[in-house]
Structure formats: structure tokens, C-alpha cells
């Protein structure tokens, strides 16, 4: 081999070695991001997959709601303050005054917080929606009669509401957003890893294509 040919060969080999080293670094990083995102998503992904099935068959899964009702009499000072408050907020939505919120906590362990109640001069109605059920409190402003009703639709309904983020609070809504972001990282890193291995796996891109065409085809043909 001539000296010039040997030099060109050495340069080419060095370039290829650098490319392989760079490829190995990127692949290592992708694998790391992929397994970390998959580990963080594991339980939530399992939960959302199962509840996706239950939501898809919601009409076929019977729910037997359990309704619990409790009654009590609100102390006169609390009723007086509620009546005065109702005069200012008749027909509006506004949170309960502090004294009424404390009474609900002591009586039924209800944390009314800043939930808006529906006010009229006759009564105040406080909706308390929750995941997997419903609840409400009604207080009559003439006689101080209070009624508390709780509806529990079962754990499947609870899981379905958790899936949708319905009446689950700010913390869970934030978790869903973060979980969705991690799923995006998981999918993108998986796609890039497929790209790195596609040369040795001829079925890679046909399978990716099927993964795109099947849901798109079903959506276009059967969703109206």
C-alpha cells in the first residue's frame, strides 16, 4: 500500500472511530433517559392503561352507588351569621364564612375551604364533588336544619375519575401534566433508539409505520 493510500486509510479509520464513539455516547444517553422515564411512568402507565379499558366499557360495567345521609341542627349563632351573609350574596356563589366552615369540620369532618356555595335567603347549598362520587351540604336559614349527603359510586368510578383528573385536586392535575411529559420523553427516546438499531433490524420502520397507520386508519374510517 502506498504511503498516501495508507494515510487516507488511517484518516478514514479515525473518522469512523470518532463517529462510532459519538454514536455510542448518544445511544448511552438515550438509553439512560429511556429507562429513567419508563421507571417513573411505570405505575401511572399501568393505571392509565387499565382505566382506559374501564372507561371504554363504562356502560357495560355496572356501578351500584351507595348513598349516605346525615342530619344535624346548626347552632343559632352560626345560622344568624349565615342569614346575614345570605342577604349580601343572595343568588350568588361565594365561600362559606369561617364560623360555618369550622362547624362543618367539627360536625362532619368537611373541609369547605374556599369552595363556592350557592346562596339564597332561604338556604345555602354547598356542592362537594369528589372522585368516584358526589357530596353536598344544605343548610336551611330559617330553622338551621342541615343535611349532608354522600354518594359513593365504587372504586372503578374512582379510578375512572382519577384517569380524567375529575375532581381530583390541583396536585393530581399537576402530576398528570408531568406524567404526560415523561411519556413524551419515553416515546421520543424509544423512537431514536429504534433509529440507531434500524440498520440491523429491517422490520423496524415497517412496524413503526403500522403503529401509525393502524390508529389513523381506524380513526378515519370508523369514527364519524
N, C-alpha and C positions, 0 to 999 in steps of 0.2 A: 504494500500500500504506500502511495506517495505521501510525502510529509504534509502537503496541503490537504490531501484527502483525509489523512489521519486527524489533522487539526479540525477540519469541518465535522468529522465524525464525533470528535471529543466535544465540540461545541454543541452539536445536536443532542448528544447524550446528556450533557449538563443541563440543557434547556428542558429536556424530557424529565430529568430527575427533579428539577425545580417545580415543574408542572405537577408531577406526581406528589411531591411533598406538599405543595399548596392544596392539591385536591384532598390529600389525607387530612390536612388541618381543617378544611371546610367540612369534610364529611364527619370528622370527630365532633365539631361544634354542632352540626345539625343533629347528630345522634344524641348529643347531650341535651339540647333544647327539646328534642322529640320525647325522650324518656322522662324528662322533668315535667313537661306539660301533660304527658299521659298519666303520670303518677298523681299529679294534682287533680286531674279531671276524673280519675277512676271511679270513685264512688258516685259523684254527681252525674257522670255519663251513664252509669248503670241505672241510677234513679230516673233520669230523664228518658232513657230508653224504655224502661218498664212502664212509666206513666204515659209515655206516648202510645203504648198499646191500650192501656186502660182508657185513655181519652178517646182513642179511635173507636172503642167499643162501649162508650159511656151509656148508650141507650140499651145495650144488652146486659149491662151489669146492674142488677137491682140494688138500690140503696134503701134502707129502712131507717128513716130519720127517727131519732129519739128526742122528744120534746120534754123539757123540764120547766115547770113554772113555780115561782115563789112570790109570796106577797108579804108586804110589811106596811107599817104606817110611819110616815116621815114625821120627825119631831116638829112641833109648831114653829119654833124659831127658823128652822130651815125652810118650811113652807112659806113663811112670811117673806123671807128674803127672795125665794124663787118667784113668788107672786109679784113682788116689786120689780124684779128683774124682767119678768114676762111683760110688764106694762111698757118697758122700754124696747123690747125686742119682739113684740107681737108680729107674727108672720115671718120672722127672720130666722136664720140659722146662726147660732152663737154657742160657744162653750158654756158649760155649767159654771156657776160661781164656786169659789173654793170650798165653802162650807158644805155645799151639796156633794161635791166630789169626795170630800172626806167622809161624809155619811155613807156614800155608796161603797167606799173602800172598807169601812168598818162593818157594814151590813152584809155585803155580798162579795167582798174582795175584788171589786171592779175598779180598774184604773181608768177613769174617764179622760184624764189628761186634757188635751185641747180638742178633743173630738167635738164637732159641731152638733148641737142638739136643735131640734125643731120646736119653736116656741109659739104658744098661743096663750090667751088669758085664761083658758080652761085647764091646760095641761102642758107638760113638757115631755117630749119624746126623744130619747137618746138611742140612735141605732149603734149597734156594736158588732158589725160584720167581722167574721173571722174565717180563717182557712178551714174548710171542711164543715162549715155550718153557719149559723147566724145567731144573733142575740140582740135583745133590745130591753130598754127600761122605759116605763111610762109612769109619770108622777102626776096625779091629779092635784090641781092647785086649790080646789075648794075643800076637799076632805083630807088631803095628804096621803091618799091611798097610792101605794107604789106597787108596781108589778114588774117582775123580772122574768124573762123567758129566754131559754137557751135551746137551740136546735143543733143536734149533732148528727151529721149525715154519714158518719163512719170514716174509717181510715183511708179507704180508696178515694173518697171525695176529698179528704185532706191532702193526700198525695197529688191528686189532680190539681188542686188549687195551688199547691207548692210549685208544681210544674209551670203553671201560668203566672205565678207571682201574684195571685189574687188574695188580697187581704193578708199579706204576709209581712208587711212592715218594710221599713227603709233598708235595714241590714240585709235582709234576704234579697231585695231588689238589687242592691249593690253586688251581692255575691253572684247573682245571675249574670250581670254585666261582666264581671271579672271572669267567671267561668266561660262565657261566650268568647271572650278574648283569648283565653287559654286554648279553647277548641280551635280557633283560627290558627294559632301558633302550631298546634299539634298537626292540623291538616296541611299547612304550608310546608312545615319541615318534613312531613311524610312525603309530600309531592316532590320536594327537592331531593330527598334520599332516593326516591324511585328514579329520578333523572340520573343520578350518579350510577345507579346499578342497571339502568335500562340496556346498556350495551351488552351485558351478559345475560339479560333476561328478555328475550324477544317478545314475550306476551305482556310486557309492562304497559305499553301505550295502548294496545287494543283493550286491555282490561280497564284502564283509566277512561278510555273512550266510552266503553259500555256503562261505566259508572256515571257518566254524564248523559249519555243518550237515553238510557232507560227511564230515569225520572222525568227528563224533559219530554220524551215521547208520551209517557203516560199522562203528564200534565196537559200537553197539547191535544191529545186525542180523547181523553176521558173526563177532563174537568171542564165543566161548562157553567 
